[in-house]
């Protein structure tokens, strides 16, 4: 059975003004015949098509400009964020140095206080330790040798002595009360 299919293919190429036409005939499964005609024509004469093309081109140009403007804006913002991050990193380093310096100064002062307590008699040391801030008192007694600390704690008020002992080992009396000592 032999059948024949014929169709025409037309392509407009606007830029070069070439009109391409091809005719394809198919006879059966084996015979294919292609006729190509190439004709040169002038640009399209339809003004509405040309106007549509101009509008499309204008829209593309506008969107492209908008895209480029957004890209520039994003780059500016990115640079701004990078600058702020550098400033913040500098501040972070500065704060860290200040904290280290302060920690070092406190450490030096506590060491000096410990040396002072080591040279004092136990009764005077107990009196001063009894009136110190809990944090400073614990920091100080935790650095004293056991024999010296025992002498001071024996002279100190028993309530204050037990309070500082609990703080030194990290015991919370309110939690112990709930668990039933």
Buried (B, 14 or more C-beta within 10 A) or exposed (E): EEEEEEEEEEEEEEEEEEBEEBEBEBEEEEEEEEEEEEEEEEEEEEEEEEEEEEEEEEEEEEEEEEEEEEEEEEEEEEEEEEEEEEEEEEEEEEEEEEEEEEEEEEEEEBEEBBEEBEEBEBEEBBBBBBEBEEEBBBBBBBBBEEEBBEBBBEBBEEEBBBBBBBBBEEEEEEEEEEEEE
